[in-house]
Amino acid sequence: MNETPLRRHAPWLVLLAAAGAFALTMGVRQTMGLFLSALNTSTALGIGSISLAFAFGQLWWGLTQPFAGAVADRIGTGRVVFLGVLLVAIGTLITPLMTSTAGLILAIGVLAAGGAGMAGPSVLMAATTRLVPAGKRGLATGLVNAGGSFGQFAMAPIAVGLTAAVGWAGAMQWLGVLVLLALPAAWVLKGNSNAMAAASAAASGTKPLSARQAIGQALATHSYRYLSLGFLVCGFHVAFLATHLPGVVAACGLPAEVGGWALAMIGLFNIVGSLAMGWAVGRWRMKSLLSLVYATRGIAVLVFLLAPKTTVVMLVFAAVMGVTFLSTVPPTAGLVAKMFGPANMAMLFGIVMLAHQVGGFLGAYLGGYVFQATGNYDIVWYIDIALAAGAALVHLPIREARLARAKLVAA
């Protein structure tokens, strides 16, 4: 039986549920890089093999989102979020028990990452778009995005503290328990957008698009493809930093705890970036804001490569990257909603997230492969700069407009 789409909670409760769920799932996922060295020491599999498990997780997180979004659009967000949180907990709990690459791919790459995708941004952003007034959607998505950033900021030092207290394996398992605090969000966010869209369409005498028609329309839209390509670059940047920043810190000869604080700085300043972007999307063109974010990333990486590698430089670099880290999500989600409307929003944004995670797979895996082959990350940094420049340019031709109504109605 489908969840009812008619019952609405107060907007503040919706935002608390969505932001809280994103904080816990994103926080746990983004601290996994802190355990990469310990996993390597424990399993002796090599950084390249372990990076493959992390990279598969990036890809699988993206692959689950269009399907999770399509299911949430039809049978309800609550059920999808509930199952997703359980899978994140199970995958995180069993990761320390894995001793092979296949085992790590199952725990990190399939269960934890897949669960985080089900309770991830495509589903949560679509639920937020559905449950808050239209005039507040830009700020609302920024607040939800800031929740994910706060999770990273809070979870990184928690993970470091737990590791010191109970060891890396115990710390990882405690993180798996903590993510269960997101389960109540499933009740608040229940409902589905397609039932509401169908009711609206019936009132206007039109017929809503099926999932297949919506996907075909989106893929035939140049602006949607450009947006997806830019988000692929975002995934490369984010996954490389989330997975390998502690390794970058170690390669620079800095203390290991700097890696944890650098990830925390990314999370803290991502809150600033997400809130600022949520405010900005209602005032400036979203494609221009995205171009600015990618250009800033490229310049920041270039300055970092030229600067001396001190603790202060590392933390300042992390702060700058944090401002841009997930601030791409509100305008990207906003452009999808603006072009296609709320119907099928979770699925269509999920496809964009899939592109993001294809980039994430490349960023996570290439970082480990290049370091294992060369002993440093220089090549990846140069690729990072080139991709940032390309992403800044590819957003410029995007047309910010709702598609013609004739195209939005099924024949």
C-alpha positions as CSV (number, residue, x, y, z in Angstrom):
1,M,0.0,0.0,0.0
2,N,1.4,3.4,-1.0
3,E,2.3,6.0,1.6
4,T,-0.2,8.8,1.7
5,P,1.0,12.0,0.0
6,L,-1.6,14.2,1.7
7,R,-0.3,14.5,5.2
8,R,2.1,17.4,5.7
9,H,4.4,18.2,8.6
10,A,5.7,21.6,9.6
11,P,8.5,22.8,7.3
12,W,11.0,23.0,10.2
13,L,10.4,19.3,11.0
14,V,10.8,18.3,7.3
15,L,14.1,20.2,7.2
16,L,15.3,18.7,10.5
17,A,14.4,15.2,9.3
18,A,16.0,15.5,5.8
19,A,19.1,17.4,7.1
20,G,19.6,15.1,10.0
21,A,19.4,11.9,7.8
22,F,21.8,13.4,5.4
23,A,24.1,14.5,8.2
24,L,24.4,10.9,9.6
25,T,24.7,9.1,6.3
26,M,27.0,11.6,4.7
27,G,29.0,12.0,7.9
28,V,29.7,8.3,8.1
29,R,30.5,7.9,4.4
30,Q,32.9,10.9,4.3
31,T,34.9,9.7,7.3
32,M,35.8,6.3,5.7
33,G,39.0,7.8,4.2
34,L,40.3,8.0,7.8
35,F,40.3,4.2,8.0
36,L,42.1,3.6,4.7
37,S,45.5,3.2,6.2
38,A,44.3,1.0,9.1
39,L,42.4,-1.2,6.6
40,N,45.6,-1.5,4.6
41,T,47.7,-2.4,7.7
42,S,45.1,-4.9,8.8
43,T,44.4,-6.7,5.5
44,A,47.8,-6.1,3.7
45,L,45.7,-5.8,0.4
46,G,47.5,-2.6,-0.7
47,I,46.3,1.0,-1.1
48,G,45.3,0.3,-4.8
49,S,43.0,-2.6,-3.9
50,I,41.4,-0.8,-1.0
51,S,40.9,2.3,-3.1
52,L,39.0,0.1,-5.6
53,A,36.5,-0.8,-2.8
54,F,36.1,2.9,-2.0
55,A,35.8,3.8,-5.7
56,F,33.2,1.1,-6.2
57,G,31.3,2.6,-3.3
58,Q,31.3,6.0,-5.1
59,L,29.9,4.4,-8.2
60,W,27.3,2.3,-6.5
61,W,26.2,5.3,-4.4
62,G,25.4,7.0,-7.7
63,L,23.9,3.9,-9.4
64,T,21.4,3.4,-6.6
65,Q,20.0,6.9,-6.7
66,P,18.0,6.9,-9.9
67,F,16.4,3.6,-8.9
68,A,15.8,4.7,-5.3
69,G,14.4,8.0,-6.6
70,A,12.0,6.2,-9.0
71,V,10.8,3.9,-6.1
72,A,10.5,6.9,-3.8
73,D,8.5,8.8,-6.4
74,R,6.0,6.0,-6.5
75,I,5.8,4.0,-3.2
76,G,7.1,6.7,-0.9
77,T,10.2,8.3,0.5
78,G,9.9,6.9,4.0
79,R,10.3,3.3,3.1
80,V,13.3,4.0,0.9
81,V,15.0,6.1,3.6
82,F,14.3,3.4,6.3
83,L,15.9,0.6,4.3
84,G,18.8,2.8,3.2
85,V,19.7,3.7,6.8
86,L,19.6,0.1,7.8
87,L,22.0,-0.9,5.0
88,V,24.5,1.9,5.9
89,A,24.5,0.6,9.5
90,I,25.0,-3.1,8.4
91,G,27.8,-2.3,5.9
92,T,29.7,-0.1,8.4
93,L,29.4,-2.6,11.2
94,I,30.8,-5.5,9.1
95,T,33.6,-3.6,7.3
96,P,36.3,-4.4,10.0
97,L,35.5,-8.1,9.6
98,M,36.4,-8.1,5.9
99,T,39.8,-9.4,4.9
100,S,39.6,-9.5,1.1
101,T,39.0,-6.9,-1.6
102,A,35.7,-8.6,-2.5
103,G,34.6,-8.4,1.1
104,L,35.5,-4.7,1.3
105,I,33.6,-4.1,-1.9
106,L,30.5,-5.8,-0.4
107,A,30.6,-4.0,2.9
108,I,31.8,-0.5,1.8
109,G,30.9,-0.5,-1.9
110,V,27.5,-2.3,-1.9
111,L,25.8,-2.2,1.5
112,A,27.0,1.0,3.1
113,A,27.3,3.0,-0.2
114,G,24.1,1.6,-1.6
115,G,22.2,2.4,1.6
116,A,23.6,5.9,1.7
117,G,22.4,6.3,-1.9
118,M,18.9,5.3,-0.9
119,A,18.9,7.7,1.9
120,G,20.9,10.2,-0.1
121,P,20.5,13.6,-1.8
122,S,18.2,12.7,-4.7
123,V,15.6,11.2,-2.4
124,L,16.0,13.8,0.4
125,M,16.1,16.8,-1.9
126,A,13.0,15.6,-3.8
127,A,11.1,15.0,-0.5
128,T,12.1,18.5,0.6
129,T,11.0,20.1,-2.7
130,R,7.7,18.3,-2.3
131,L,7.0,19.2,1.3
132,V,8.0,22.8,1.6
133,P,6.4,25.9,-0.1
134,A,7.8,26.7,-3.6
135,G,9.2,30.0,-2.6
136,K,11.4,28.5,0.1
137,R,12.8,25.5,-1.9
138,G,16.2,27.1,-2.7
139,L,16.9,27.9,0.9
140,A,15.5,24.6,2.1
141,T,17.7,22.5,-0.2
142,G,20.6,24.6,1.0
143,L,19.8,23.7,4.6
144,V,19.5,20.0,3.8
145,N,22.8,20.2,2.0
146,A,24.3,21.9,5.0
147,G,23.1,19.0,7.1
148,G,25.4,16.7,5.1
149,S,28.2,19.1,5.6
150,F,27.6,19.3,9.4
151,G,27.6,15.5,9.5
152,Q,31.1,15.4,8.0
153,F,32.3,18.2,10.3
154,A,31.0,16.4,13.4
155,M,31.8,12.8,12.4
156,A,35.5,13.3,11.5
157,P,36.6,14.3,15.0
158,I,34.2,11.7,16.5
159,A,35.8,9.1,14.4
160,V,39.3,10.2,15.4
161,G,38.3,10.2,19.1
162,L,36.7,6.8,18.9
163,T,39.7,5.4,17.2
164,A,42.0,6.6,20.0
165,A,39.6,5.2,22.6
166,V,38.5,1.8,21.1
167,G,40.7,1.3,18.1
168,W,39.8,1.7,14.4
169,A,37.6,-1.4,14.2
170,G,35.5,-0.4,17.2
171,A,35.3,3.2,16.0
172,M,33.9,2.1,12.6
173,Q,31.3,-0.1,14.3
174,W,30.2,2.7,16.6
175,L,29.7,4.9,13.6
176,G,27.5,2.1,12.2
177,V,25.4,2.3,15.4
178,L,25.2,6.1,15.3
179,V,23.7,6.2,11.8
180,L,20.6,4.4,13.1
181,L,19.6,7.8,14.7
182,A,18.4,8.7,11.2
183,L,15.6,6.1,11.2
184,P,12.8,8.5,12.6
185,A,13.3,10.7,9.5
186,A,11.6,8.0,7.4
187,W,8.2,8.7,9.2
188,V,8.5,12.5,8.7
189,L,9.4,12.3,5.0
190,K,6.9,9.7,3.9
191,G,4.8,10.3,0.9
192,N,5.5,10.5,-2.9
193,S,5.7,13.2,-5.5
194,N,4.0,11.3,-8.3
195,A,0.8,10.8,-6.4
196,M,0.6,14.6,-5.9
197,A,1.5,15.2,-9.5
198,A,-1.1,12.9,-10.7
199,A,-3.7,14.6,-8.6
200,S,-2.7,18.0,-10.0
201,A,-2.7,16.6,-13.5
202,A,-6.1,15.2,-13.1
203,A,-7.4,18.5,-11.9
204,S,-6.0,20.2,-15.0
205,G,-7.1,17.5,-17.4
206,T,-3.6,16.5,-18.4
207,K,-1.7,13.2,-18.1
208,P,1.7,13.1,-16.2
209,L,4.7,11.6,-17.9
210,S,5.7,8.0,-17.1
211,A,9.2,7.3,-15.8
212,R,10.4,6.2,-19.2
213,Q,9.0,9.3,-20.9
214,A,10.5,11.6,-18.3
215,I,14.0,10.0,-18.7
216,G,13.7,10.2,-22.5
217,Q,12.8,13.8,-22.3
218,A,15.6,14.7,-19.9
219,L,18.3,12.9,-21.9
220,A,17.1,14.7,-25.0
221,T,17.6,18.1,-23.3
222,H,21.0,19.6,-24.0
223,S,21.0,21.6,-20.7
224,Y,20.3,18.5,-18.7
225,R,23.3,16.7,-20.3
226,Y,25.6,19.7,-19.7
227,L,24.5,19.8,-16.1
228,S,25.2,16.0,-15.7
229,L,28.6,16.4,-17.2
230,G,29.5,19.2,-14.8
231,F,28.3,17.2,-11.9
232,L,30.6,14.3,-13.0
233,V,33.5,16.7,-12.5
234,C,32.1,17.6,-9.1
235,G,32.1,13.9,-8.1
236,F,35.8,13.5,-9.2
237,H,36.8,16.4,-6.9
238,V,34.7,15.4,-3.9
239,A,35.6,11.7,-4.0
240,F,39.3,12.3,-4.4
241,L,39.4,14.6,-1.4
242,A,37.1,12.5,0.8
243,T,39.1,9.3,0.1
244,H,42.7,10.6,-0.2
245,L,43.0,13.9,1.8
246,P,44.4,12.0,4.8
247,G,46.9,10.4,2.4
248,V,47.8,13.8,1.0
249,V,48.4,15.0,4.6
250,A,50.7,12.0,5.3
251,A,52.5,12.5,2.0
252,C,53.2,16.1,3.0
253,G,54.9,14.9,6.2
254,L,52.2,16.3,8.5
255,P,50.8,14.6,11.6
256,A,48.0,12.1,11.0
257,E,45.5,14.1,13.1
258,V,45.7,16.9,10.6
259,G,43.9,14.6,8.2
260,G,40.9,14.3,10.5
261,W,40.8,18.1,11.1
262,A,41.2,18.8,7.4
263,L,38.1,16.6,6.7
264,A,36.3,18.4,9.6
265,M,37.2,21.8,8.1
266,I,35.8,20.7,4.8
267,G,32.6,19.8,6.6
268,L,32.4,23.0,8.6
269,F,33.0,25.3,5.7
270,N,30.7,23.2,3.5
271,I,27.9,24.3,5.9
272,V,28.8,27.9,5.1
273,G,28.9,27.2,1.4
274,S,25.7,25.3,1.4
275,L,23.7,27.9,3.3
276,A,25.2,30.7,1.2
277,M,24.3,28.9,-2.0
278,G,20.8,28.1,-0.8
279,W,20.4,31.9,-0.3
280,A,22.1,32.8,-3.6
281,V,20.0,30.5,-5.9
282,G,17.0,32.7,-5.4
283,R,18.9,35.8,-6.5
284,W,21.3,34.9,-9.3
285,R,21.3,32.5,-12.2
286,M,22.1,29.0,-11.0
287,K,24.3,28.1,-13.9
288,S,26.5,31.2,-13.3
289,L,26.9,30.2,-9.6
290,L,28.0,26.7,-10.7
291,S,30.6,28.1,-13.0
292,L,31.9,30.2,-10.2
293,V,32.2,27.3,-7.8
294,Y,34.2,25.1,-10.3
295,A,36.5,28.0,-11.2
296,T,37.1,28.6,-7.5
297,R,38.1,25.0,-7.0
298,G,40.6,25.0,-9.9
299,I,42.3,28.2,-8.6
300,A,42.4,26.8,-5.0
301,V,44.1,23.6,-6.1
302,L,46.6,25.6,-8.2
303,V,47.5,27.8,-5.2
304,F,47.7,24.8,-2.9
305,L,50.2,23.1,-5.2
306,L,52.4,26.2,-5.2
307,A,52.2,26.9,-1.5
308,P,54.4,25.4,1.3
309,K,52.8,22.3,2.8
310,T,52.2,23.4,6.4
311,T,49.4,22.6,8.8
312,V,47.9,26.1,8.4
313,V,48.1,25.9,4.6
314,M,46.4,22.4,4.6
315,L,43.6,23.6,6.9
316,V,43.0,26.8,4.9
317,F,43.0,24.8,1.6
318,A,40.4,22.4,3.2
319,A,38.3,25.4,4.3
320,V,38.3,26.9,0.8
321,M,37.4,23.5,-0.8
322,G,34.8,23.0,1.9
323,V,33.0,26.2,0.8
324,T,32.7,24.7,-2.7
325,F,32.5,21.0,-1.7
326,L,28.7,20.4,-1.8
327,S,27.5,23.9,-2.6
328,T,27.0,22.6,-6.2
329,V,24.0,20.5,-5.0
330,P,21.3,23.2,-4.4
331,P,21.7,24.9,-7.8
332,T,22.0,21.5,-9.6
333,A,18.8,20.2,-7.9
334,G,17.2,23.6,-8.5
335,L,18.0,23.5,-12.2
336,V,16.5,20.0,-12.5
337,A,13.3,21.1,-10.7
338,K,13.1,24.3,-12.8
339,M,13.5,22.4,-16.1
340,F,11.2,19.5,-15.3
341,G,9.0,20.3,-12.3
342,P,8.5,18.2,-9.1
343,A,7.1,15.1,-10.8
344,N,9.9,12.4,-11.2
345,M,12.3,14.8,-9.5
346,A,13.9,12.2,-7.3
347,M,14.6,10.0,-10.3
348,L,15.8,12.7,-12.6
349,F,18.1,14.2,-10.0
350,G,19.2,10.7,-9.2
351,I,20.5,10.3,-12.8
352,V,22.5,13.5,-12.4
353,M,23.8,12.1,-9.1
354,L,24.8,8.9,-11.0
355,A,27.0,11.1,-13.3
356,H,28.4,12.6,-10.2
357,Q,29.4,9.2,-8.8
358,V,30.9,8.0,-12.1
359,G,33.3,11.0,-11.5
360,G,33.6,9.9,-7.9
361,F,34.7,6.4,-8.9
362,L,37.4,7.9,-11.1
363,G,38.5,10.3,-8.4
364,A,38.7,7.7,-5.7
365,Y,40.3,5.0,-7.8
366,L,42.7,7.1,-9.8
367,G,44.0,8.8,-6.6
368,G,45.0,5.4,-5.2
369,Y,46.4,4.1,-8.5
370,V,48.5,7.2,-9.2
371,F,49.9,7.3,-5.7
372,Q,50.8,3.6,-5.8
373,A,52.5,4.0,-9.2
374,T,54.3,7.3,-8.6
375,G,54.5,7.8,-4.8
376,N,52.6,11.1,-5.0
377,Y,49.3,12.7,-6.1
378,D,50.6,15.3,-8.5
379,I,49.1,13.9,-11.6
380,V,45.7,13.8,-10.0
381,W,46.0,17.4,-8.9
382,Y,46.7,18.5,-12.5
383,I,43.7,16.5,-13.8
384,D,41.7,18.2,-11.1
385,I,42.6,21.7,-12.3
386,A,41.8,20.8,-15.9
387,L,38.5,19.3,-15.1
388,A,37.5,22.3,-12.9
389,A,38.2,24.7,-15.9
390,G,36.1,22.5,-18.2
391,A,33.2,22.3,-15.7
392,A,33.2,26.1,-15.3
393,L,32.8,26.4,-19.1
394,V,30.3,23.6,-19.7
395,H,27.6,25.3,-17.5
396,L,27.5,28.5,-19.5
397,P,25.3,27.2,-22.4
398,I,22.6,25.8,-20.0
399,R,19.2,27.3,-20.5
400,E,17.4,28.1,-17.2
401,A,13.8,27.7,-18.1
402,R,10.9,25.3,-17.6
403,L,10.4,23.2,-20.7
404,A,7.4,24.1,-22.8
405,R,4.1,22.7,-21.3
406,A,3.4,20.8,-24.5
407,K,6.5,18.8,-23.9
408,L,5.6,18.1,-20.2
409,V,2.3,16.4,-21.0
410,A,2.3,12.8,-22.3
411,A,0.7,12.3,-25.7
